[in-house]
């Protein structure tokens, strides 16, 4: 059904907003400073929500943020349910969002390529003389 897909998208976006607000304003854990929830994907049965997060820093910083999110999962789930007035609150899974890293890597690769403006100009070939 089309409405269930729309409902899932709206719920996922609402969950992303609530999780972002909580992480930004209410979490006291220093490991969660600077953690951004970029997207939430809900399973077809709405029982599982995968939240994609990113954080600036090295691998250790990312691991610490993932550990902190895992520990705060119960609190975050309760708050999402309370704020969105959801009876059946989806289980939260946190996954690192690799989109920013991939975009940065592609940008560096493209920057390393020679620019078309610096390539030698080609001239159009003169038409062949058929009378020869």
Phi, psi and omega in degrees: 000145183288324182292329180292324177295318178294317179299317180299316180296316180295318179294319179298316179294320178296319178295320178300316180296315181295314179300319179298316180299314182297313181296324182286318191251336192244339184281131182264350182290119181296339178291343181262004177294127178083005178281132182239131174268114185269333181196158174228131176243130179257144176290166182300327180269004178063022180266343182228135177237124176260116180259125179266129182233157174222155179209142177280141178138185182276184183299323180296318178298319178296319179296318178297318179296319179296319178296317181295319178295321179297318180291327183271002186306314181297313178299314181297320179296315178299316181294321177300313180298318181294315185285329181261000179054052180257132178281309180261095185278128180294148172292137181264133172235135180250130181230136178293133179273117182267001183301316181294318178298315180296318179297319179296318179297316179296320179298319178294320179296315180294325178294330181282341179287149176293144180282145180300330181294332182272352179284148180297142181285139176258144178257153179290141179288142178287147180299142180289146180270113184284347185280350185292000000 
